[in-house]
Amino acid sequence: MMLLGERDQALSDLRASIETGHDIRHWWYIIDRDPVWAPVRNDPRFKAITEMCRNAASVQRAKLDALRRAGQVPARHGLTNS
């Protein structure tokens, strides 16, 4: 929809996709790097989607850290937390 110039529909579809968890795996690319979304990065609706993604990732990171502390998931050595 972004490529067709339908920004409102594109943002609505993106939000729905993120909310259902469908596109959450690649959120970082969509939010920070995908040039298709560059024209709306300053749009408050896109910023709200960005915040949803960052919050969801933070929750998942916290869960993973808890599992690692409990010894249920092995630690990954040599990687930084970014």
C-alpha positions, 0 to 999 in steps of 0.5 A: 500500500505504501508503494501505491501511495496509500499511506493510511491503509499501509499504516493500518495494515502494518499495525494490524499485522504487528498486533497479530504477531504476523510480522513481529519477527522482522520489526527491526527492519521495517522500523529502522531500515526498510526504505518503503516506510521512510516517508512515514517514520515521523508520522505519529501512527508509525511512531506508535507502531515503533513503540509497540514493537520495541515494547514487545521485543523488550518483554521477549528479551526479559523472558529470555533472560529469565529462562537463561538465569534459570538454566533453561536456555543456554547463554550465548557467548560473544554476542552483545545485547543491543 
